[in-house]
Structure formats: structure tokens, C-alpha cells
Amino acid sequence: MVALTHSPVPPDPLRDGPPTTPALARHVVTLATTAAGTPHGGLVLATPHDVDDLVATSTTLASVALGIAGGPGPDDLAENIVVVRDTSLDARWPTWSTTLVGLGVCSVLVAPVRTMHRPPGVLAVHADRTDAFSDAEVAAFGEVATVASSALSVALDRDGLHRAVAARRLIGIGIGMLVERYDLSVERAFGVLVRHSQHLNLKLRDVARHLVENGELPEQAPDDRDGPEST
């Protein structure tokens, strides 16, 4: 996972334009910790196109606590917020709670961050005293999680659009290289990329990226006859 520390300065959309998804995640953590009245908080979110999850944390303690397995799962978060007022007494997730006690974490709030067509992420805040969060702070934290779900959905969709545009550009460049090098039509050059994609079980954009970066198509299996020379 890629860990990101947060910035206390919120983005200014008039000056900077829309924030990047990591910057938005850091801002969400800032809002969550402010709402809950604790310095310790973090967010983890599965991203649709990257190998690594998106992780933003405000402190080292939050980073460690966020990575502990065995805590509230999707079913537990179906009602939105899980409130743990005393980790030493909470028996719902004993291994998770015991580990938190060892870290000095005494109270926790956990909420889902739901984005379109993706597994829910988790927003959490941690405190070093029992019963640390008032009802008002729990409610404010929940509101942050709700707003974060909408904002991060938009940001991830925007990222996906940017990736799609970049992929189309790569594929276009790759087709142009094949057209020029092998005197193919655009349709036949595109067919070459598609056959390599299917044969090597690679995404079309990855075949094109290899061609653009290395000047040649990805290495073929010995018995594969699909190539520019056979087109």
C-alpha cells in the first residue's frame, strides 16, 4: 500500500483546479479528525485501476492502527458507523481490539466510504482515551464520511476518464507506428494490436505501451504467427 501523509491546508479549487484523488483523500482525513476532535485518523480505499490501495493517514499511530486486520467488516459497517468507546472492553473483534489496546488506542470510530461500483473503503479516527467521542462528534464524523463518499466517487471517475484518454492516445500512437513501419491500413494495424492483446492476455493499452516505449511489440510465443509479417 502507498501511504500518504495529509496536509492541513485544504485545496483551493479556484486557484489550483480540482484536487487530485490523493489530495482529496488527505483533505477528507483532515476533516474527519477535526470533526472527531482527535489528531489520529486515516482512510483506505481500493482504487479500480491501480495495484495499490489509496491510503491517507494523519499520524504514524493512525497509519499503524488502520493497517490492523480483523476489525469491522462490510457487514458491520452496513449501518454506517461503528463506535468503539473502550477497546479494552469491546469483544466484537477481540484480536483487533487487543492489538489496538497495545498501541494505546482506547476509542475508535469507523465509517464506510462508498464509491460507485467499487468495494467500500474505510474512514477511521482513533483516540488515546476511552469514550473519547461525543454524540455530536460521532454525527459530524458520519457527515464527513458521507460527503467523502460522493467526492471520492467523482474523483475516481475523473481519474478513470483520464486513464481512458491516455490509453486511447497510446493505442493511437501504436497504430501509427505499425502503419508507418509495415505499410498497413489503420484497421489492420489495430487488428495486430488486438491479436497480441488476446494471445498474450494483456490489455490493449499495455501492448501499445510496450510498442511505444520499446519500439517493438511484446515478445510472442514461438508458435504464434500473428504479427505484422502475417498481416
N, C-alpha and C positions, 0 to 999 in steps of 0.2 A: 504494500500500500504506500501511496505517496502522502506524506504528512505535510500539512501546511499550517503555519502559524498565522494568526489573524492580525489584522491591522485595526487600531482603534478609530481610524479616520474613515468614515463612510464614503463611498464613491459619489461623485457629483456628476449626474448624467448630463447636465448642461455643459459641463467643462470637458468631461472625459468620454462621453458617449456611454452606451450600455456597458455595465461591468462584465468582465469575463466570468465564467461559471465559478472558478476557484475564488475570485474576489468576492462574488456574491455569497459563496459558502462561508467565507471568513466573516462577512458582514452579518450573516444570519447568526453565527456563533456570538458575535459581539452583542447583538440584540437579545439573544437568549440569556446570556449571563447577566446582562443589565436588568432584564425583566425579573430574573430569579434572585437577584441580589447576591451573586456568588462570582468569583473570578474564574471558576473552573467549568468549562463546557466544551462540547465538541459535536461534530456532525460527521457521519459516514454515509456515503451514497454510492450505490452501484451505478456506473456510467454505461451507456449502451454500446459504445464503440471502443473504449479503452480497456487494456488489460487490467489496469489498477483501478481500485475504488478511489473516489474522491473523498479525502479526509481533511477536515479543518478542525483545529483544536486551539484553545486559548492558553493552556498551560501544559507543562510536562505531565502533571498529575492527571489532567483530563485526557491526554493522549494515551497514557497507560490504562486508565480506567475504561476508556472507550474500546480498547482492544481486548478486554477480558471476555472470554466466551462463556456461554451458559446462562446469560441473563434473559430478560424479557424478549420473547419472540413475536412473530406476526400475530399469532392468536391472542397473546397477552395485550398487544397494542391495538386490538380491534376497537376498543373503547377509547382510543386516542392517547390518554396519558396514564403512565404508570407512576405512582407516587410511592417511594420508599422512604419512610420517615426515620427508620432506625435500622441500618444494615445488620447490626448485631442481633436483632430480634426477628427480622424478616426471614421466613422459612420457605418462601415460594421458589427461590432459586438458591439453594444452600451453598453450592460451591462458589457461585458468582458473589454472593453476599459475603462469604468468609474472606474471599480474596480482597474485596473492597475494604473490609474492616482492617485487613493487614496493611492496606495503603493509607489508612487514616480517613477514608471516605465514610461518612456517617449517614448522609441523606442523599437521595438521587431522584431526579425527575427524568423520565424518558418519554419521548413522543415520536410517532412515526412521521416521516416526511414522504408524502405520496406524490409520485410523478406519473404521468400518463404512460401506460403500457410497460412499466418497469417495476421491479421489486421495491417495496418501500425502504427508504433509508431510515436512519435513526438520529434524532437530535436529543442530546442529554446534557444535563448540568449536574454538578457534584458539589457537595458542601462538607466541611470538616466538623460539623456539629449535628447532633440529632434534631429532628423536627425543625429543620432549617427554613422551610418554605411555608409562607403564609398562604391562605386560600387565594388571596389577591395575586400573589406571585405565581402560584400554580396556574391561575387563569391567564395571566399575562404571558407566561411561558407557552401555554397552549395556543394563544393567539399568534405568537411568533412562529410556531410550528406550522400553523395553518397558512399564514402568509408565505412562509418559506416554501411550502409545497407548490403553491401557484407560481411563485417567482422562479424557482429552480426548474419547474416544468418548461416554462418559456425559455429559460437559458439553455437547457439541454436540447430542446427542439431547434433553437437557433444554432447551437453547435453542430447538430446533425445536418442542418441545411448547409452550413459552411463546409462540412466534410463532403457532402454530396457534390457541391460545386467544385471543390478541389479535386474530387475523384473524376468528375467529368472532364476537367481540364487535363488531368494526367492521361486519361484514356484518349482524348483528342490528340495530344502530343504523340502518344504511342502509335496511334493510327497514322498520323502524318509521317512518322519515321519509317513505318513499313511501306507506305505508299511511295515515298521517295526512294527507299533502298531497293525495293523489289518490283517497282513499277506495277503496283496493284491498284485496283479500284478501292475506294473507301470501304465499300461493302465487303470486299474480300479481305482487306486488312483487318476490319473489325471481326470477321469470322475467324481469322488466325488467332486473335486475342481470346476470343470465346473458347476455341478448341483447347488452347493452352490452359485456360482457366479451368475447364471441365476435366481435362486429363490430369492436371497436377493438383486438383482440388484446392485451387487458390482463388481468392476473389479477383474479379476482373481488374479492379484498381491496383491490386498488388502485382499482377502480371505486367500492367502498364508501367507501374513504378519501377519495377526491375529493368524493364526495357529502357526507360528514360534515364535511369541512374547508371546502368551498366553498358548500355549500347547494344544489348542483345536480349533475346527472350530467355526466360528461366530455363535451366537445363532440363532436357526431355529424357524420358525413359528410353532405353536402347531400341525397343521395338516400336517406338512412336514415329509415325510417318507424317504427322500433322505439322507442317511448318511452311514457311514461305515458299520453299522449293517445290512443295507439292500442291501449291495453290494456283 
